[in-house]
Amino acid sequence: MNEIAKTYNDFPYDSLAIKQSHPLHLYQIARLCGLDAMQASNANVLELGCASGGNLIPMAYHLPMAEFLGIDLAEKQIEKGASIIQDLHLPNIQLKQQSLLDFQANKTFDYIICHGLFSWVSEDVRNYVFAICHQYLAKKGVAYISYNTLPGWEMGNILRDQLQAKTQDLQDPALKVHYARRLLRELSIAMQNDPNAYTQLLQNEITLINEHSDNQLLHEHLSPYNYPLCITDFMAQAAPYQLQYLSDAFLSNDETANTVDALQMLDILKNRRFRCTLLCHEQEIKNIKSQIQDNFEMSFPVTESVNVAEKPVICPLVRYQASREEVVTNHRHENITLTPVAKTLIPFLDGNHDKSALTEILLKEIEEGELILVDKQGHEIIEKQACLEHAAQNVEDTIVLLAKTALLHSQQNDILIR
């Protein structure tokens, strides 16, 4: 096992849903471009660098007739994902621990996903990503590759170079992160006395890094590899593999541009730092994407109405996730962070408990000290009747919130439910 694999095992990267990579969304964009892609419901999907399956497993759960394969170098990540797959009894997904350089398959894939990997690996692995797409992408298939772009990453590289230089002699990854954060604080304080356009750009970059988890900081700014590039260079590297530009996964990133050079000009004007590029085999395509204003509504329709059953039911996948994590995946392939009350109620949203029963469950948690109710001033509510009223209101508000965030079963939001 190489050093990178060890780092990802010891400090696993957050494995979450990536909405724009969902095959339902990729299918819709392909059709807008005139590409007769495979419908997501029956597709073969490959994810390169799948971590523990946080992106792929919800897809497999909601699309039971599709087939999914994920590969990743980190053994512990794969073991975690395999355990989840076994718990959920999903026969249509497999995760494998292996290097991309060792990948082989006896079939093609309608959708190939490569998110958060391309910019963080060596040149031979980057080339092999294109080679996999060339060899294993179906004739009408779509490949999704995300990567850091220039000029947006120029400021990020200035800070990254400093963090790398100051921490290169430290062997302990946790210590690297500690010193990196200390350096960022020192830089931020030093720049307060010299406000100008340049320091403001650096401060913005520091603010962005500070929002990252320690694992994100370790795997992004302290990674031995970081390869941001212009979209023109990205497409030049893809060209020898007979891959052509189809679209960006975020339709708004393309605006009205219809050439790669025009897209590069947009990136300069927007100071863009990240792209999710969709590729296909060289073929005739047409571009009618400008008619679509919303990135995701065509793929995951939204309704304003919220209908809640007398005894609410939540997706079994969400109940499973909520029992183990603070973040769950909704029907729109979005990551939803749960409130303490939601996390308490979700196990009981199985169609057997009405709001009165849920209120009693909440009150029991409060009595046992597992939850604390506070008023608008932040004071703990102790009086029995007030506690009952606030608990009932919390149940009502939480159920409505779960419905609005596409976590409850209903005729409106069960687009993907098996």
C-alpha positions in Angstrom: 0.0 0.0 0.0 1.5 3.4 -1.0 1.7 6.5 1.3 -1.4 8.1 -0.3 -3.5 5.1 0.3 -2.3 5.0 3.9 -3.2 8.6 4.4 -6.7 8.1 3.0 -7.1 5.1 5.3 -6.0 6.9 8.4 -7.8 10.2 7.5 -10.7 9.2 5.3 -12.1 11.9 3.0 -15.8 12.8 3.5 -17.8 10.5 1.3 -21.0 12.3 0.4 -23.5 12.5 -2.4 -22.5 14.6 -5.5 -25.7 15.8 -6.9 -24.4 16.9 -10.3 -22.8 13.5 -10.9 -26.1 11.6 -10.7 -26.9 9.6 -13.9 -30.4 11.1 -13.9 -28.9 14.5 -14.3 -26.2 13.4 -16.8 -28.9 11.7 -18.9 -30.9 14.9 -19.1 -27.9 17.0 -20.2 -26.9 14.4 -22.8 -30.4 14.5 -24.3 -30.2 18.3 -24.4 -27.0 17.9 -26.4 -28.6 15.4 -28.8 -26.8 12.4 -27.4 -29.0 9.3 -27.2 -27.7 8.3 -23.8 -28.9 5.3 -21.8 -31.7 6.1 -19.3 -30.4 6.1 -15.8 -32.9 3.5 -14.6 -31.2 0.8 -16.6 -27.6 2.2 -16.8 -24.2 0.7 -16.0 -22.4 3.2 -13.8 -18.7 3.2 -12.8 -17.2 5.5 -10.2 -13.4 6.0 -10.0 -12.3 7.0 -6.5 -15.6 6.1 -4.9 -14.3 6.3 -1.2 -16.9 4.5 1.0 -19.7 4.9 -1.6 -21.4 8.0 -0.2 -22.2 9.0 -3.7 -22.8 5.7 -5.4 -24.8 3.8 -2.7 -27.8 6.2 -2.7 -27.9 5.9 -6.5 -27.9 2.1 -6.3 -30.6 2.2 -3.6 -33.0 4.3 -5.6 -32.2 2.8 -9.1 -32.5 -0.9 -8.4 -32.5 -2.0 -12.1 -29.2 -0.1 -12.8 -25.8 -1.6 -12.0 -23.0 0.2 -10.1 -19.3 -0.4 -9.7 -17.0 1.7 -7.6 -13.2 1.4 -7.1 -10.9 3.1 -4.7 -7.3 2.7 -3.4 -8.2 3.0 0.3 -9.0 -0.4 1.8 -10.8 0.9 4.9 -13.1 3.1 2.8 -14.0 0.1 0.6 -14.6 -2.1 3.7 -16.9 0.5 5.2 -18.9 0.9 2.0 -19.2 -2.9 1.6 -20.6 -3.2 5.1 -23.3 -0.6 4.2 -24.1 -2.4 1.0 -24.5 -5.6 3.0 -26.7 -4.0 5.6 -29.0 -2.5 3.0 -29.1 -5.7 0.9 -28.2 -4.0 -2.4 -27.5 -6.6 -5.1 -26.8 -4.1 -7.8 -23.6 -2.4 -6.5 -20.1 -3.6 -5.9 -17.1 -1.7 -4.4 -13.5 -2.9 -5.1 -10.2 -1.9 -3.5 -7.7 -1.4 -6.3 -5.6 1.2 -8.1 -7.0 2.9 -11.2 -3.9 1.7 -13.0 -5.0 -1.9 -12.4 -8.6 -1.4 -13.6 -10.0 -3.9 -16.1 -13.6 -4.8 -17.0 -15.5 -7.1 -19.3 -18.2 -4.6 -20.2 -18.7 -0.9 -21.0 -20.4 1.7 -18.8 -23.1 4.2 -19.7 -21.8 6.7 -17.1 -18.3 7.0 -15.7 -17.9 9.3 -12.7 -14.6 10.7 -11.5 -15.1 13.4 -8.8 -12.4 14.9 -6.6 -9.6 12.7 -8.0 -8.2 14.1 -11.3 -6.4 17.1 -9.8 -5.0 15.1 -6.9 -3.1 12.3 -8.6 0.1 11.8 -10.6 0.3 12.4 -14.4 0.2 8.6 -15.2 -3.1 8.2 -13.2 -4.6 11.3 -14.9 -3.8 9.8 -18.3 -5.3 6.5 -17.3 -8.6 8.2 -16.3 -8.9 9.3 -19.9 -7.8 5.8 -21.1 -10.5 4.2 -19.0 -13.1 6.5 -20.5 -11.8 5.8 -24.0 -11.9 2.0 -23.5 -14.9 1.4 -21.2 -17.3 4.3 -21.9 -20.3 3.0 -24.0 -20.7 4.4 -27.5 -23.4 6.9 -26.3 -22.0 7.1 -22.8 -21.1 10.2 -20.7 -18.0 10.6 -18.6 -18.0 13.1 -15.7 -14.6 14.4 -14.6 -14.2 17.2 -12.0 -11.0 19.1 -11.6 -9.5 22.3 -10.3 -9.2 25.1 -12.9 -7.2 28.2 -13.6 -7.2 31.1 -13.1 -9.3 30.5 -9.9 -6.8 28.3 -8.3 -3.9 30.7 -8.6 -4.5 32.2 -5.2 -5.1 28.8 -3.7 -1.6 27.7 -5.0 0.1 30.7 -3.3 -1.2 29.6 0.1 -0.7 25.9 -0.7 3.0 26.5 -1.5 3.4 28.2 1.8 1.6 25.5 3.8 3.6 22.8 2.0 6.9 24.5 2.7 6.2 25.0 6.4 4.9 21.5 7.0 7.0 19.3 4.7 9.3 18.0 7.5 6.4 16.9 9.6 5.5 13.2 9.4 2.4 13.1 11.4 -0.6 14.2 9.3 -2.6 15.5 12.3 0.4 17.7 13.2 0.7 18.9 9.6 -3.0 20.1 9.8 -2.4 21.8 13.2 0.6 23.8 12.0 -1.1 24.6 8.7 -4.1 26.1 10.6 -1.7 28.0 12.9 0.1 29.5 9.8 -3.2 30.5 8.3 -4.2 32.4 11.5 -0.8 34.1 11.5 -1.1 35.2 7.9 -4.7 36.4 8.5 -3.6 38.6 11.4 -0.5 39.9 9.6 -2.7 41.1 6.7 -5.1 43.0 8.8 -2.7 45.9 9.0 -2.2 46.2 5.3 -5.6 46.0 3.5 -5.4 46.1 -0.2 -6.8 44.1 -3.2 -4.2 41.4 -3.0 -4.5 40.8 0.7 -8.3 40.7 0.4 -8.0 37.9 -2.2 -5.7 36.0 0.2 -8.1 36.6 3.1 -10.9 35.2 1.0 -8.9 32.1 0.2 -8.1 31.6 3.9 -11.8 31.9 4.8 -12.5 29.2 2.2 -9.9 26.9 3.7 -11.1 27.5 7.2 -14.5 26.2 6.2 -12.9 22.8 5.3 -12.7 19.9 7.7 -9.2 18.8 8.8 -9.4 15.9 6.4 -10.3 18.2 3.5 -7.3 20.4 4.4 -5.0 17.4 4.5 -6.1 15.9 1.2 -6.4 19.2 -0.7 -3.9 21.9 0.4 -1.4 19.5 2.0 -1.6 16.8 -0.7 1.6 16.0 -2.5 -0.3 16.4 -5.8 -2.3 19.4 -7.0 -2.9 19.9 -10.7 -5.2 22.8 -11.6 -5.4 23.5 -15.3 -7.2 25.5 -17.9 -10.2 23.8 -19.6 -8.3 24.2 -23.0 -5.5 22.2 -21.6 -7.9 19.6 -20.1 -9.5 19.1 -23.5 -6.1 19.0 -25.3 -5.2 16.1 -22.9 -8.5 14.4 -23.6 -8.2 14.7 -27.4 -5.8 11.8 -28.0 -8.3 9.5 -26.4 -11.0 10.6 -28.9 -13.0 12.3 -26.2 -14.9 15.5 -26.9 -16.6 18.1 -24.8 -20.3 17.6 -24.2 -21.2 20.1 -21.4 -20.5 21.2 -17.9 -22.5 19.4 -15.2 -23.6 22.8 -14.0 -25.3 24.2 -17.1 -24.9 27.8 -16.0 -21.1 27.4 -16.2 -21.4 27.2 -20.0 -23.8 30.1 -20.4 -24.0 30.7 -24.2 -20.4 29.6 -25.0 -20.2 26.9 -27.7 -16.5 26.4 -28.1 -13.8 25.4 -25.6 -11.9 28.7 -26.3 -15.1 30.6 -25.4 -15.4 28.5 -22.2 -11.8 29.4 -21.3 -12.7 33.1 -21.7 -15.6 32.6 -19.4 -13.4 31.0 -16.8 -11.0 34.0 -16.9 -13.9 36.4 -16.5 -15.4 34.5 -13.7 -12.1 33.5 -12.1 -13.4 30.0 -12.0 -11.6 27.5 -9.8 -13.5 24.2 -10.4 -15.3 22.5 -13.3 -17.3 19.3 -13.7 -16.8 18.5 -17.4 -18.8 16.0 -19.3 -17.1 14.1 -22.1 -18.3 11.7 -24.7 -16.8 9.8 -27.7 -16.2 11.9 -30.7 -19.6 12.3 -32.5 -22.0 14.9 -33.8 -23.8 16.7 -31.1 -26.0 19.8 -30.9 -26.2 22.3 -28.1 -29.7 23.5 -27.0 -28.7 23.8 -23.3 -29.2 27.6 -23.3 -33.0 27.0 -23.2 -32.6 25.5 -19.7 -32.1 28.0 -16.9 -32.1 25.7 -13.9 -29.3 23.2 -13.3 -31.3 20.5 -11.6 -35.0 21.1 -11.8 -35.2 19.2 -15.1 -33.5 16.2 -13.4 -35.0 16.4 -9.9 -38.4 18.3 -10.1 -39.4 20.4 -7.1 -43.0 21.1 -6.0 -43.9 23.9 -3.6 -46.7 21.9 -1.9 -45.8 19.8 1.1 -48.2 16.9 1.9 -47.5 15.1 5.2 -49.2 11.8 6.0 -50.9 11.3 9.3 -48.2 8.8 10.2 -45.1 10.0 8.3 -42.8 7.6 6.5 -39.2 8.3 5.8 -37.0 6.4 3.3 -35.3 3.3 4.9 -32.0 4.5 3.4 -32.3 7.8 5.4 -33.2 5.9 8.5 -30.1 3.8 8.1 -27.9 6.8 7.5 -29.4 8.7 10.4 -28.5 5.9 12.8 -24.8 6.3 11.9 -24.2 9.8 10.5 -25.2 13.4 11.0 -25.6 13.9 7.2 -28.2 11.9 5.1 -29.0 11.8 1.4 -32.4 12.9 0.2 -34.4 11.9 -2.9 -32.8 14.7 -4.9 -29.3 13.3 -4.1 -28.6 16.2 -1.8 -26.7 16.1 1.5 -28.9 17.1 4.4 -27.5 17.8 7.8 -29.9 16.7 10.5 -31.0 18.7 13.6 -30.9 16.8 16.9 -34.7 16.6 16.9 -34.7 15.2 13.4 -32.1 12.6 14.3 -34.2 11.6 17.3 -37.5 11.3 15.3 -36.3 9.6 12.1 -36.0 6.1 13.5 -39.7 6.3 14.3 -40.9 7.7 11.0 -41.9 4.3 9.8 -45.6 4.8 9.2 -46.6 3.5 12.7 -46.4 6.7 14.7 -48.6 9.8 14.4 -47.6 13.2 15.6 -48.9 12.6 19.1 -46.8 9.5 19.5 -43.8 11.3 18.1 -44.3 14.0 20.6 -44.3 11.5 23.4 -41.0 10.0 22.1 -39.5 13.5 22.1 -40.7 14.2 25.6 -39.1 10.9 26.8 -35.8 11.9 25.3 -36.1 15.3 27.1 -36.9 13.6 30.4 -33.9 11.3 30.1 -31.6 14.3 29.4 -30.8 13.3 25.8 -32.4 16.5 24.5 -32.9 20.0 25.9 -35.6 22.3 24.8 -35.0 26.1 24.9 -37.2 29.1 24.3 -36.4 32.0 21.9 -34.2 33.6 24.6 -32.1 30.4 24.9 -33.4 29.5 28.3 -34.1 25.8 29.1 -37.8 25.0 29.2 -38.7 23.1 32.4 -42.4 23.8 33.1 -44.3 20.6 32.1 -47.1 22.2 30.0 -44.7 24.5 28.2 -42.4 21.6 27.5 -45.3 19.6 26.0 -46.3 22.5 23.8 -42.8 23.2 22.6 -42.2 19.4 22.0 -45.4 19.2 19.9 -44.3 22.3 17.9 -40.8 20.9 17.4 -42.3 17.7 16.0 -44.6 19.6 13.6 -41.8 21.9 12.4 -39.3 19.0 12.0 -41.7 16.9 10.0 -42.5 19.8 7.7 -38.8 20.5 7.3 -38.1 16.9 6.4 -40.8 17.0 3.8 -39.5 20.3 2.3 -36.0 18.8 2.1 -37.3 15.7 0.2 -36.7 13.3 3.0 -40.3 12.0 3.5 -42.2 9.7 1.3 -44.9 11.5 -0.7 -46.3 11.5 -4.2 -44.5 14.7 -4.8 -40.9 13.7 -3.9 -40.8 10.0 -4.4 -39.2 10.4 -7.9 -36.5 7.8 -7.2 -38.1 5.6 -4.6 -37.9 1.9 -5.2 
